[in-house]
Amino acid sequence: MASKSNTPLNPLAFFAKVGCGRSILKLKKNGILFSQGDTPDAVFYIEAGTVKLSVVSEQGKRGVVAILGGGSFVGEGCLAGQPVRMATASAEEMCTIVRIEKSAMLGMLQEDATFSALFAAYVLSRNIRVEEDLVDHLFNSSEKRLARVLLSMAQLGRESQPETLRLGQETLAEMIGTTRSRTSFFLNKFRRSGFIDYNRGAMQVRSSLLKVLQRDS
């Protein structure tokens, strides 16, 4: 649900070849990249910043589908004929985003085998994460789901220094499918146990939080 891309090549080098089919967007915090129900006409690459994908049901129930960081693609459903955007993409912080028109993106995929392989690897990796998220929601408790989201976003084990997370409790609650008060309860529990440092919305996640995932349900 929360991720950064581990793609081995830099897509920006390929985007430089697109010409008029590419543009750079600067999105302020809470700015909307696209909205649920919009007609898809482009793919976006997050160069810097964090983007939230959220959905609203006909009954008004809200949920967070994913939090995507730098190095991630978003809106790629248009390449497979998606008729409308299934979610709203908004900036969690100041973002720099590359917009590639649908026709330009399809042209790159058809003409450049290296870029096509890079993009295919990203899509496959994203599908794996979606399956993991589904299993997580079906079988794990809210406490374990929150621990998994925090560990994933902190990228523990992949970077020498895990980043500071700045996500509100309401967003975290929507990500794991529970209430804000319940999320606050678990965050305070994690802090008391020494698994996280949490103060005024800024959070550092420690590897010891893995103990929550290793517990029997």
C-alpha positions as CSV (number, residue, x, y, z in Angstrom):
1,M,0.0,0.0,0.0
2,A,2.8,2.3,0.7
3,S,5.9,2.2,-1.4
4,K,8.8,3.6,-3.3
5,S,9.9,2.2,-6.5
6,N,13.0,0.0,-6.7
7,T,13.4,0.3,-10.5
8,P,17.0,-0.2,-11.7
9,L,16.9,2.5,-14.3
10,N,16.0,6.1,-14.2
11,P,12.9,6.7,-16.3
12,L,13.6,10.4,-16.6
13,A,16.3,9.7,-19.2
14,F,13.5,8.1,-21.3
15,F,11.0,10.9,-20.7
16,A,13.5,13.4,-22.1
17,K,12.9,11.8,-25.6
18,V,9.1,12.4,-25.5
19,G,9.2,16.1,-26.4
20,C,5.8,17.8,-26.5
21,G,4.1,14.8,-25.0
22,R,5.8,15.5,-21.7
23,S,5.4,18.2,-19.1
24,I,6.6,18.9,-15.6
25,L,4.0,19.6,-12.8
26,K,4.6,21.2,-9.4
27,L,1.9,20.2,-7.0
28,K,1.4,21.8,-3.6
29,K,0.3,19.9,-0.5
30,N,-3.3,18.7,-0.9
31,G,-3.2,19.6,-4.6
32,I,-5.2,17.3,-6.9
33,L,-3.4,15.5,-9.7
34,F,-6.6,13.8,-11.0
35,S,-10.0,13.0,-9.5
36,Q,-12.1,9.9,-9.2
37,G,-14.3,9.7,-12.3
38,D,-12.0,11.8,-14.6
39,T,-11.3,10.6,-18.1
40,P,-7.8,9.1,-18.2
41,D,-5.5,10.8,-20.7
42,A,-2.0,10.5,-19.2
43,V,0.4,8.6,-17.0
44,F,2.3,10.4,-14.2
45,Y,5.8,9.7,-12.8
46,I,6.5,11.0,-9.3
47,E,10.0,12.5,-9.4
48,A,9.9,13.9,-5.8
49,G,7.3,14.0,-3.1
50,T,4.4,11.7,-2.0
51,V,1.0,11.1,-3.6
52,K,-2.1,9.6,-2.0
53,L,-4.6,7.5,-3.9
54,S,-8.0,7.7,-2.3
55,V,-11.5,6.5,-3.1
56,V,-15.0,7.5,-2.0
57,S,-17.9,5.1,-2.3
58,E,-21.5,6.1,-3.4
59,Q,-22.4,6.0,0.3
60,G,-19.6,8.5,1.1
61,K,-17.2,6.0,2.8
62,R,-13.6,7.0,2.2
63,G,-10.5,4.8,1.9
64,V,-6.9,5.2,1.0
65,V,-5.7,2.8,-1.7
66,A,-2.0,3.6,-1.7
67,I,0.7,6.1,-0.7
68,L,3.2,6.4,-3.5
69,G,6.6,8.0,-3.2
70,G,9.3,9.2,-5.6
71,G,10.1,6.8,-8.4
72,S,6.5,5.6,-8.7
73,F,4.1,5.7,-11.6
74,V,0.5,6.7,-11.1
75,G,-2.5,6.7,-13.5
76,E,-1.1,3.9,-15.7
77,G,-4.6,2.3,-15.9
78,C,-5.3,4.4,-18.9
79,L,-2.8,2.3,-20.9
80,A,-5.1,-0.7,-20.5
81,G,-8.3,1.1,-21.6
82,Q,-9.5,2.2,-18.2
83,P,-12.6,4.3,-19.0
84,V,-12.5,6.6,-15.9
85,R,-10.1,7.2,-13.0
86,M,-10.9,4.8,-10.2
87,A,-9.3,7.0,-7.5
88,T,-8.3,10.5,-6.7
89,A,-4.6,11.3,-6.6
90,S,-3.5,14.1,-4.3
91,A,-0.2,15.5,-3.0
92,E,0.7,14.7,0.6
93,E,3.5,17.2,0.3
94,M,5.1,19.4,-2.3
95,C,5.6,17.2,-5.4
96,T,7.4,17.3,-8.7
97,I,5.7,15.1,-11.2
98,V,6.3,14.3,-14.9
99,R,3.1,14.1,-17.0
100,I,3.3,11.8,-20.1
101,E,0.4,11.9,-22.5
102,K,-1.2,8.4,-23.1
103,S,-0.1,8.4,-26.8
104,A,3.5,9.3,-25.9
105,M,3.7,6.6,-23.2
106,L,2.3,4.0,-25.6
107,G,4.8,5.0,-28.2
108,M,7.8,4.6,-25.8
109,L,6.5,1.2,-24.7
110,Q,6.3,0.1,-28.3
111,E,9.5,1.6,-29.6
112,D,12.0,1.2,-26.7
113,A,12.5,-2.3,-25.4
114,T,14.6,-1.2,-22.4
115,F,11.9,1.2,-21.2
116,S,9.2,-1.4,-21.8
117,A,11.1,-3.9,-19.6
118,L,11.5,-1.3,-16.9
119,F,7.9,-0.4,-16.9
120,A,6.8,-4.0,-16.9
121,A,9.0,-4.7,-13.9
122,Y,7.4,-1.8,-12.1
123,V,3.8,-3.0,-12.9
124,L,4.6,-6.5,-11.8
125,S,6.1,-5.3,-8.5
126,R,3.0,-3.1,-8.0
127,N,0.7,-6.1,-8.5
128,I,2.6,-8.1,-5.9
129,R,2.1,-5.3,-3.4
130,V,-1.6,-5.1,-4.2
131,E,-2.0,-8.8,-3.5
132,E,0.0,-8.5,-0.2
133,D,-2.3,-5.6,0.8
134,L,-5.4,-7.7,0.1
135,V,-4.2,-10.6,2.1
136,D,-3.2,-8.2,4.9
137,H,-6.8,-6.8,5.0
138,L,-8.4,-10.2,4.9
139,F,-6.4,-11.9,7.6
140,N,-4.6,-9.5,9.9
141,S,-5.8,-7.3,12.7
142,S,-5.9,-3.5,12.6
143,E,-2.8,-3.4,14.8
144,K,-0.8,-5.6,12.4
145,R,-2.0,-3.7,9.4
146,L,-0.8,-0.4,10.9
147,A,2.6,-1.9,11.7
148,R,3.0,-3.3,8.2
149,V,2.1,0.1,6.6
150,L,4.6,1.9,8.9
151,L,7.4,-0.5,8.2
152,S,6.8,-0.4,4.5
153,M,6.7,3.4,4.3
154,A,9.9,3.7,6.4
155,Q,11.6,1.3,4.0
156,L,13.4,-0.4,6.8
157,G,16.2,-2.7,5.6
158,R,16.4,-1.0,2.2
159,E,18.0,2.3,3.3
160,S,20.8,3.2,5.7
161,Q,18.5,5.7,7.5
162,P,14.7,5.3,7.5
163,E,12.9,8.5,6.6
164,T,10.8,10.5,8.9
165,L,7.1,9.9,8.2
166,R,4.6,12.7,8.2
167,L,1.2,11.2,7.8
168,G,-1.9,12.2,9.8
169,Q,-3.8,9.7,11.9
170,E,-6.8,10.1,9.7
171,T,-4.9,9.1,6.6
172,L,-3.4,6.1,8.4
173,A,-6.8,5.1,9.6
174,E,-8.2,5.2,6.1
175,M,-5.2,3.1,4.9
176,I,-5.8,0.3,7.3
177,G,-9.6,0.5,7.4
178,T,-10.3,1.5,11.0
179,T,-11.2,4.6,13.1
180,R,-8.9,7.5,13.9
181,S,-9.2,6.8,17.6
182,R,-8.2,3.2,17.1
183,T,-5.2,4.3,15.1
184,S,-4.2,6.7,17.8
185,F,-4.5,3.9,20.4
186,F,-2.1,1.7,18.4
187,L,0.4,4.5,17.7
188,N,0.6,5.3,21.4
189,K,1.0,1.6,22.2
190,F,3.9,1.4,19.7
191,R,5.5,4.5,21.2
192,R,5.2,3.1,24.7
193,S,6.8,-0.1,23.6
194,G,9.7,1.8,22.0
195,F,8.8,0.7,18.4
196,I,8.4,4.3,17.1
197,D,9.3,7.8,18.0
198,Y,6.2,9.9,17.4
199,N,5.8,13.7,18.1
200,R,3.5,16.2,16.4
201,G,2.9,14.1,13.3
202,A,6.6,13.3,12.7
203,M,7.5,9.7,13.2
204,Q,10.6,7.5,13.1
205,V,10.0,3.8,12.8
206,R,12.3,1.3,14.5
207,S,13.0,-2.2,13.2
208,S,11.7,-3.6,16.5
209,L,8.2,-2.9,15.2
210,L,8.6,-6.1,13.2
211,K,7.8,-7.9,16.5
212,V,4.2,-6.9,16.1
213,L,4.0,-8.7,12.8
214,Q,5.6,-11.8,14.3
215,R,3.1,-12.2,17.0
216,D,0.4,-14.9,16.8
217,S,-3.0,-13.3,16.1
